[in-house]
Amino acid sequence: MANQITDDDLISMLDSRLWLARGGSVALGLPGTLRKALCQAHTVSGPNSIVKMPNEEFRVPADQIDRLWNRVHPP
């Protein structure tokens, strides 16, 4: 199973590359920056996640995606 990483660490990595958003087991586009993957994952209703490619060493689960989205795009 992939490792999780803290919200603060992820915020500092928003412009790093090779992140892939998923809706269930389906890729939501090509790998890009964490910021792009966050936007893609946020638009999906249902199970979603973001993984760091190429080995999926980090996984961002749905609840963490919501927290990050709220920090990056406050209401």
OpenMM code with the backbone's topology and positions (N, CA, C; nanometers):
from openmm import Vec3, app, unit

residues = "MET ALA ASN GLN ILE THR ASP ASP ASP LEU ILE SER MET LEU ASP SER ARG LEU TRP LEU ALA ARG GLY GLY SER VAL ALA LEU GLY LEU PRO GLY THR LEU ARG LYS ALA LEU CYS GLN ALA HIS THR VAL SER GLY PRO ASN SER ILE VAL LYS MET PRO ASN GLU GLU PHE ARG VAL PRO ALA ASP GLN ILE ASP ARG LEU TRP ASN ARG VAL HIS PRO PRO".split()
positions = [
    Vec3(0.0843, -0.1184, 0.0000),
    Vec3(0.0000, 0.0000, 0.0000),
    Vec3(0.0883, 0.1241, 0.0000),
    Vec3(0.0439, 0.2264, -0.0692),
    Vec3(0.1210, 0.3493, -0.0793),
    Vec3(0.1199, 0.4259, 0.0527),
    Vec3(0.2217, 0.5066, 0.0736),
    Vec3(0.2328, 0.5877, 0.1942),
    Vec3(0.1461, 0.7117, 0.1829),
    Vec3(0.1007, 0.7614, 0.2982),
    Vec3(0.0302, 0.8884, 0.3025),
    Vec3(0.1297, 0.9950, 0.3462),
    Vec3(0.0993, 1.1190, 0.3159),
    Vec3(0.1863, 1.2307, 0.3473),
    Vec3(0.0997, 1.3405, 0.4101),
    Vec3(0.1583, 1.4250, 0.4934),
    Vec3(0.0805, 1.5267, 0.5649),
    Vec3(0.0273, 1.6343, 0.4708),
    Vec3(-0.0787, 1.7000, 0.5152),
    Vec3(-0.1373, 1.8092, 0.4378),
    Vec3(-0.0343, 1.9192, 0.4106),
    Vec3(0.0405, 1.9574, 0.5144),
    Vec3(0.1394, 2.0649, 0.4974),
    Vec3(0.2467, 2.0271, 0.3955),
    Vec3(0.2914, 1.9029, 0.3995),
    Vec3(0.3906, 1.8587, 0.3012),
    Vec3(0.3329, 1.8630, 0.1598),
    Vec3(0.2081, 1.8224, 0.1459),
    Vec3(0.1452, 1.8252, 0.0133),
    Vec3(0.1277, 1.9682, -0.0377),
    Vec3(0.0894, 2.0587, 0.0507),
    Vec3(0.0743, 2.1994, 0.0101),
    Vec3(0.2061, 2.2518, -0.0456),
    Vec3(0.3169, 2.2132, 0.0151),
    Vec3(0.4475, 2.2605, -0.0323),
    Vec3(0.4878, 2.1947, -0.1648),
    Vec3(0.4166, 2.0896, -0.2044),
    Vec3(0.4510, 2.0164, -0.3273),
    Vec3(0.3499, 2.0377, -0.4396),
    Vec3(0.2630, 2.1389, -0.4299),
    Vec3(0.1565, 2.1571, -0.5281),
    Vec3(0.2057, 2.1664, -0.6720),
    Vec3(0.3233, 2.2212, -0.6925),
    Vec3(0.3741, 2.2367, -0.8290),
    Vec3(0.4709, 2.1268, -0.8710),
    Vec3(0.4845, 2.0228, -0.7875),
    Vec3(0.5688, 1.9094, -0.8263),
    Vec3(0.4937, 1.8238, -0.9281),
    Vec3(0.5674, 1.7515, -1.0077),
    Vec3(0.5098, 1.6774, -1.1203),
    Vec3(0.4892, 1.5295, -1.0907),
    Vec3(0.4201, 1.4665, -1.1863),
    Vec3(0.3940, 1.3228, -1.1900),
    Vec3(0.2939, 1.2759, -1.0853),
    Vec3(0.1873, 1.3518, -1.0681),
    Vec3(0.0753, 1.3114, -0.9834),
    Vec3(-0.0415, 1.2748, -1.0739),
    Vec3(-0.1164, 1.1724, -1.0365),
    Vec3(-0.2273, 1.1229, -1.1171),
    Vec3(-0.3536, 1.1162, -1.0328),
    Vec3(-0.4587, 1.1830, -1.0809),
    Vec3(-0.5889, 1.1775, -1.0137),
    Vec3(-0.6657, 1.0558, -1.0644),
    Vec3(-0.7398, 0.9943, -0.9723),
    Vec3(-0.8208, 0.8779, -1.0083),
    Vec3(-0.9620, 0.8937, -0.9539),
    Vec3(-1.0556, 0.8494, -1.0352),
    Vec3(-1.1942, 0.8355, -0.9919),
    Vec3(-1.2200, 0.6866, -0.9838),
    Vec3(-1.2186, 0.6314, -0.8638),
    Vec3(-1.2201, 0.4860, -0.8496),
    Vec3(-1.0861, 0.4330, -0.8985),
    Vec3(-1.0883, 0.3427, -0.9942),
    Vec3(-0.9625, 0.2896, -1.0497),
    Vec3(-0.9292, 0.3502, -1.1853),
    Vec3(-1.0075, 0.4505, -1.2293),
    Vec3(-0.9899, 0.5111, -1.3613),
    Vec3(-0.9087, 0.6399, -1.3504),
    Vec3(-0.8049, 0.6517, -1.4321),
    Vec3(-0.7255, 0.7746, -1.4366),
    Vec3(-0.8114, 0.8879, -1.4914),
    Vec3(-0.7991, 1.0070, -1.4333),
    Vec3(-0.8783, 1.1224, -1.4751),
    Vec3(-0.8027, 1.2133, -1.5713),
    Vec3(-0.6969, 1.1652, -1.6285),
    Vec3(-0.6157, 1.2426, -1.7209),
    Vec3(-0.4734, 1.1923, -1.7164),
    Vec3(-0.3863, 1.2671, -1.7783),
    Vec3(-0.2449, 1.2318, -1.7771),
    Vec3(-0.1801, 1.2822, -1.6483),
    Vec3(-0.0710, 1.2194, -1.6054),
    Vec3(-0.0002, 1.2705, -1.4876),
    Vec3(0.0431, 1.4156, -1.5091),
    Vec3(0.0315, 1.4945, -1.4052),
    Vec3(0.0715, 1.6350, -1.4104),
    Vec3(0.1132, 1.6806, -1.2723),
    Vec3(0.0956, 1.8092, -1.2450),
    Vec3(0.1313, 1.8612, -1.1132),
    Vec3(0.0270, 1.8162, -1.0101),
    Vec3(0.0655, 1.8210, -0.8855),
    Vec3(-0.0274, 1.7892, -0.7789),
    Vec3(-0.1448, 1.8864, -0.7823),
    Vec3(-0.1194, 2.0120, -0.8134),
    Vec3(-0.2257, 2.1124, -0.8221),
    Vec3(-0.3304, 2.0721, -0.9267),
    Vec3(-0.2844, 2.0279, -1.0433),
    Vec3(-0.3753, 1.9845, -1.1507),
    Vec3(-0.4531, 1.8598, -1.1071),
    Vec3(-0.3840, 1.7646, -1.0468),
    Vec3(-0.4498, 1.6415, -1.0010),
    Vec3(-0.5536, 1.6727, -0.8937),
    Vec3(-0.5245, 1.7686, -0.8057),
    Vec3(-0.6187, 1.8087, -0.7023),
    Vec3(-0.7454, 1.8655, -0.7655),
    Vec3(-0.7300, 1.9498, -0.8657),
    Vec3(-0.8461, 2.0059, -0.9359),
    Vec3(-0.9271, 1.8959, -1.0038),
    Vec3(-0.8597, 1.8025, -1.0684),
    Vec3(-0.9292, 1.6928, -1.1356),
    Vec3(-1.0033, 1.6049, -1.0352),
    Vec3(-0.9381, 1.5687, -0.9282),
    Vec3(-0.9997, 1.4803, -0.8290),
    Vec3(-1.1161, 1.5476, -0.7587),
    Vec3(-1.1069, 1.6776, -0.7398),
    Vec3(-1.2133, 1.7514, -0.6705),
    Vec3(-1.3434, 1.7506, -0.7501),
    Vec3(-1.3357, 1.7399, -0.8822),
    Vec3(-1.4559, 1.7451, -0.9660),
    Vec3(-1.5335, 1.6138, -0.9683),
    Vec3(-1.4757, 1.5075, -0.9143),
    Vec3(-1.5369, 1.3748, -0.9218),
    Vec3(-1.6220, 1.3491, -0.7978),
    Vec3(-1.7452, 1.3054, -0.8211),
    Vec3(-1.8246, 1.2611, -0.7069),
    Vec3(-1.8029, 1.1105, -0.6926),
    Vec3(-1.7949, 1.0657, -0.5715),
    Vec3(-1.7659, 0.9246, -0.5483),
    Vec3(-1.6216, 0.9056, -0.5084),
    Vec3(-1.5758, 0.7821, -0.5072),
    Vec3(-1.4394, 0.7553, -0.4600),
    Vec3(-1.3342, 0.8179, -0.5526),
    Vec3(-1.2419, 0.8884, -0.4930),
    Vec3(-1.1329, 0.9469, -0.5698),
    Vec3(-1.0047, 0.9420, -0.4883),
    Vec3(-0.8936, 0.9528, -0.5577),
    Vec3(-0.7634, 0.9557, -0.4913),
    Vec3(-0.6631, 1.0173, -0.5870),
    Vec3(-0.5473, 1.0496, -0.5334),
    Vec3(-0.4352, 1.0998, -0.6129),
    Vec3(-0.3144, 1.0165, -0.5742),
    Vec3(-0.2372, 0.9738, -0.6736),
    Vec3(-0.1162, 0.8963, -0.6460),
    Vec3(0.0035, 0.9616, -0.7132),
    Vec3(0.1202, 0.9434, -0.6529),
    Vec3(0.2466, 0.9930, -0.7079),
    Vec3(0.3029, 0.8857, -0.8000),
    Vec3(0.3267, 0.9223, -0.9232),
    Vec3(0.3806, 0.8294, -1.0218),
    Vec3(0.5330, 0.8370, -1.0187),
    Vec3(0.6079, 0.7422, -1.0648),
    Vec3(0.5625, 0.6263, -1.1401),
    Vec3(0.5306, 0.5054, -1.0522),
    Vec3(0.5703, 0.5050, -0.9277),
    Vec3(0.5542, 0.3847, -0.8446),
    Vec3(0.4417, 0.3942, -0.7429),
    Vec3(0.3637, 0.5006, -0.7499),
    Vec3(0.2538, 0.5225, -0.6558),
    Vec3(0.3011, 0.5183, -0.5107),
    Vec3(0.4196, 0.5791, -0.4856),
    Vec3(0.4760, 0.5728, -0.3508),
    Vec3(0.3982, 0.6567, -0.2494),
    Vec3(0.3202, 0.7561, -0.2963),
    Vec3(0.2354, 0.8348, -0.2074),
    Vec3(0.0931, 0.8294, -0.2582),
    Vec3(-0.0025, 0.8227, -0.1648),
    Vec3(-0.1438, 0.8197, -0.1992),
    Vec3(-0.2157, 0.9257, -0.1179),
    Vec3(-0.2982, 1.0054, -0.1862),
    Vec3(-0.3802, 1.1069, -0.1207),
    Vec3(-0.5251, 1.0583, -0.1286),
    Vec3(-0.5849, 1.0199, -0.0145),
    Vec3(-0.7224, 0.9695, -0.0153),
    Vec3(-0.8247, 1.0829, -0.0261),
    Vec3(-0.9502, 1.0460, -0.0496),
    Vec3(-1.0577, 1.1424, -0.0742),
    Vec3(-1.0735, 1.2450, 0.0379),
    Vec3(-1.0675, 1.2036, 0.1632),
    Vec3(-1.0864, 1.2995, 0.2727),
    Vec3(-0.9733, 1.4026, 0.2768),
    Vec3(-0.8532, 1.3607, 0.2417),
    Vec3(-0.7404, 1.4528, 0.2390),
    Vec3(-0.7513, 1.5463, 0.1183),
    Vec3(-0.8022, 1.4973, 0.0070),
    Vec3(-0.8255, 1.5823, -0.1110),
    Vec3(-0.9201, 1.6957, -0.0727),
    Vec3(-1.0274, 1.6642, -0.0012),
    Vec3(-1.1227, 1.7675, 0.0415),
    Vec3(-1.0570, 1.8710, 0.1325),
    Vec3(-0.9763, 1.8255, 0.2271),
    Vec3(-0.9070, 1.9194, 0.3169),
    Vec3(-0.8120, 2.0098, 0.2390),
    Vec3(-0.7351, 1.9501, 0.1474),
    Vec3(-0.6400, 2.0294, 0.0684),
    Vec3(-0.7130, 2.1300, -0.0191),
    Vec3(-0.8222, 2.0859, -0.0813),
    Vec3(-0.8997, 2.1765, -0.1675),
    Vec3(-0.9467, 2.2957, -0.0872),
    Vec3(-0.9955, 2.2727, 0.0326),
    Vec3(-1.0446, 2.3827, 0.1167),
    Vec3(-0.9325, 2.4763, 0.1595),
    Vec3(-0.8125, 2.4266, 0.1711),
    Vec3(-0.6988, 2.5139, 0.2058),
    Vec3(-0.6515, 2.5937, 0.0859),
    Vec3(-0.6528, 2.5329, -0.0309),
    Vec3(-0.6042, 2.5996, -0.1522),
    Vec3(-0.7106, 2.6935, -0.2104),
    Vec3(-0.8371, 2.6547, -0.1999),
    Vec3(-0.9489, 2.7337, -0.2521),
    Vec3(-1.0499, 2.7556, -0.1393),
    Vec3(-1.0196, 2.8466, -0.0454),
    Vec3(-1.1114, 2.8679, 0.0663),
    Vec3(-1.2469, 2.9207, 0.0175),
    Vec3(-1.3538, 2.8881, 0.0902),
    Vec3(-1.4893, 2.9328, 0.0486),
    Vec3(-1.5057, 3.0830, 0.0514),
] * unit.nanometer
topology = app.Topology()
chain = topology.addChain("A")
for resn in residues:
    res = topology.addResidue(resn, chain)
    for name in ("N", "CA", "C"):
        topology.addAtom(name, app.Element.getBySymbol(name[0]), res)
